[in-house]
Amino acid sequence: MAMTEAVSLAAGARSRIRSIGRRGAARLVAWAGDEKLSLWLVAGFVVLHVVLWTVILIRLRAAQDVHFDVAEAFAWGQKFLLGYGKHPPLSGWVAGLWFMLFPVTDWSTYALAMVTVGVGMMICWAIALRVVDRRRAFLVVVMLAIYPIFNLKGFKYNPDLLQLITLPLVVLAYLDAFEKRTIRSGIWLGLAGALALMTKYWVLTMIGALGLAALIHPARMLFLRSPAPWVAIVTLVVAMVPHFIWLKQVDFVPFRYPGDTYSISNHIQSLELVLVYIGHNIALLALPLVVVAVALAWSPHAWMLLRRDPRAFVTQPWSRDANSDVRMNQARNIWIVQGIVAVGPLIGALVFSIYLKTDWGISLFFLTPLAVVAIPQLRLRRAALVRVVATWLVISLMVLVAAPLIVPITMLRNAAGQFTYGSHSQLARELTELWHQRFHSHWKVVAGPTDVGEPMTFYSPDHPMPLTPNEIWSSGLTSLDEAKRYGFIGICEVGGWNQQACDAWMKQNSAGGEGMVITTRRFFRGSAMAATEWNVFVVPPANREAPE
């Protein structure tokens, strides 16, 4: 009797759980399609994604320092300039504003990265609403949340990541201008284009794709005969005038940076890099696309269907009937733009022998989920939407729980202590203390390669301005004259890829200074990384001798 009662109670509990699950799923689907509630659903989902993955990144990277790209953005944000040598200024400005509000700590950099992708997701939802119905638009957002660029791979804030805000803004403004064809929409498009250009010059890839889409689209003449595109061009040029003036003042140095850094003469190497780029981005996109494909094809009797007719398992989400959920006029724009930015860089890299970095694809495939969801023959069943959301939640929670177990594994794989696994934060604290003891003043300038100097700027409480030796595209944050006037600490990593050139520069510019070797080692929960040696040069302020 007692056993029967226990079984009955368990069955009742399972029934209640299933009932709650069904009601929750029905509510999710209803809210996703509701004109008023969909905004709150998407915003709540994005906030949850940002919070979850900020915590995940903090736990996953607890044994590391921040990436030097992040430290570089922080350094740029210490002074609001019109450009920072390698790149336009927007990423530095955003970092500067962020760290006015949040402490200079590792966790706040991961929060900045996730807030960046979160804002990008909201803009992508606004784009999707111009192309598909609200349920499909929500599916696009969830697919982006599963896309590793918007979670695990989006851990470092830099100009590439910031493009996930500015490029979707450009696309949104273009779709608006293409539809409305008014002067106001043209102004918005021009301003969005200028904002994107102030992020990174690489955005010309997307701007060029939008221009080609406007010329290829069947409704091109309606757009080209309107004032919108021409007002946009004028607005963009006018908005960029201050930056153009800065470019002239620095002799267009930023344009020398990619040529000097990423130009290669070996066509075989160029082809290999293109193939790596293709494979890398296909692998990243595969996760959300496979999840959605399975969710769409799955049904309660999927295994029976798969055994009886494997083709039906693949074909059942498709239909040739008319689909009012997709606005074909705007969908064509999305397909054209995504196709161009997917293929264009590959052709350019092969023709001009460019070192095509995999990171350059970070900002170019955010339209892929929408391009797939906007296929009119694709039918979105309500259950599929719930399955995709559930998959995102399961993946996120699994990584959250597994993070403490993953950290020791990554430490073993990076036992040499390079880059983020080095002990830059420890070195910054030691050198700050050394400077204070010797000169009783703030440490104002650090000289060293970007991957060494910028972490000092981030981790030292004094936040010294970085000076990179032998770099023609100087950030403009400080100069050699200022370094000699205020004094500086020069740092070269022993065994580093550029140690010889770094040491030579230090010896040439550290007259009256003191050289020393400092060894640091990173520890985490009782485990030690490899020791790192640093050649350190302490140069006192002008007219002041270094103490003996």
Steps between C-alpha positions, in 0.01 A plus 500: 500500500779740597690413182192560288449836668866596442476407132180700471663805662803472269275473195303801618819701548619410150162597361512838675854563373393414144198726536716787622741437212220503244352821640843662504568394141160627386561831676846533342359446151210739563726775634745457211220580254329774702552857378531643852650213698761389246726795582498407870561135418799577278642756744463258791660219301794721400552623858498140624750405229729790590492422873542124455792527263670775698504264798614212278789701356607617846512138617660364182776762498565520872857374449585758233571868460290694252601482135732780390238614246275581794782674685575699184139618475514604866822693435344681205207595719727694733510781243218581258689552173381504138700186426743262664760418239378160382126560517230769513400613848155361581612183681726711722223749571258225599760340727575839655133561578452146631786523748375833625202302629656164586819400684814408310478128567496183295129437556400842369681432170297181450185691592591763239548230236166335578313831516647577157367177348171548687444840341590345165238228553231760567590686181496173305148439632398842367652403163313170500167674565540678166540167323298233682219467753559536875534129578767456235671817620521355851643178356773709333595646839517156662713370212740789554514414871612147404749629238839487685593853389222627727612299803822303542696662214378847591705516818733782398377851439679659204409676171402166344243434770368857500413453132224268621323820603599744228462269197150383596415870546615566143295210366194615696540854368544369145181291518316803636633725224427238233139480616422865580733674251479832688755768586473412869570132436798602286642711784462207738677270255786747456545543875490123555764456230722763661461335841602167348804655330603646834515143633734340247578561134418133434132604504552622144442133415142524628443852367618385158267199520206729575592716202511196273171374642339833413625460142405131465158501666203478256349813659825695470365783286238597757780536754759664275252759370413603854705750706586237765825352360643835393413670828662204677826545308514874573416444867768235538768721344406801714491290818845358423667840438658524849646153462621577147681804641662281764604248233674775305674625814647155567589449132238224456703267721204268577489395135863389521423272794308227309742517207806463721341242730279282282651518151666175386674405178445123514186408303502147642493640853220735398297204371566303821382794712185533290423131550556533876273806504226308316527196725507711816186695415310197372577322828372796703181533294437126504387497864194729471413369154512135606300572817227670298502230232448227760235704684305556179520139384433342838156376600360261762519220244826611339678165543215312335496748214878474464483122471204501261607785269830679577429762235178604674698579814689763298218622277214537749600854618471622139196609301435657160193688617501879515652640819378836627747488792789608275530838328679402183608851406713534813596132512674543164711776653607269784589214265699726269691675779582178685613334180732788410667530842541122512679479164651847449780480762606160367541634149678812626741296712593276207532779244700738720684239709363618833552324832133418563450470876222279630399781739403715201200274456364591845291784363400358161258215572244644741248504212535127428228387747259753350598400146402141585185579698383732219484217247126507419475124441616435857216443745553589864299279729432630849658200666824563309532848650465357851757228427758753381453716811529191719819397319653844561413477869640148536825592323544812713432321829727210407791735427425692821518183709801359312704823509693418823594162350611654171739752660764245614494337157564831324779574748675176406462577129655843555770399747753730332309797639476696177271798436200491735654220708806713576544691824451854367277603790763393753774683308287816485452499876871444567613773261247749638632438851859529376428837333324639806785397728763659281339818375200559731283591202253342262636270232399682181657315204572136422703401193469156351335290228121517484452160663714615794452876534121516475442244779716722723267790420201289596630334816712774656298726733683794337391395147820624329465599135648238262783578257570226247862491374564508125130544419428752224124491567529639851179520703574865580440444872854609580834558327869433549551861608232463767647168608842657554350801677282299740726197516386154399535130560594298194416129484615226264396138544801268507456250220222704343461511124632859487744499791805595294340809345339593832827475696683704235241780522516502879880525508487784249239699695567416864811707564532573871264217585542173679459156352384193688348159444172417673346155512128449551285191522124468491326286763141383503347282770835352592610436141792690351547609141842530338726775631547803275812715493490868412779738412396817679647847446416768757562849362455785750319825418708770327745688724475229760752225559393146568574412863786261560 
